[in-house]
Amino acid sequence: MREIPCTPQFRLNGEIQRIVKRYWENVPGAIAYLKEALRTWKGIKSPEAVFVAACREGRKPESVQVKSEAIAWFEWARKQRIVIAMS
């Protein structure tokens, strides 16, 4: 959480603490989403807003979503006896 570049006003009003408590299960994905956004987007004016939206909406980085969809497909295909292994 310390790596998130927040303004002092955002930290002082306790918004991050409230968001983290309310959307605890979404926090790891939201942090990863923010890190990816900071690395790939051009000119983020409010990292706090990106983090809060990601927590509330359960956003995850694109690579995580693709990976989980691939795993879900593999599990389905294995149960259908279409595939044996995936690498």
Secondary structure as UniProt FT lines:
FT   TURN            2..3
FT   HELIX           8..12
FT   TURN            13..14
FT   HELIX           15..22
FT   HELIX           24..26
FT   HELIX           27..40
FT   HELIX           47..57
FT   HELIX           62..79
FT   TURN            80..81
//
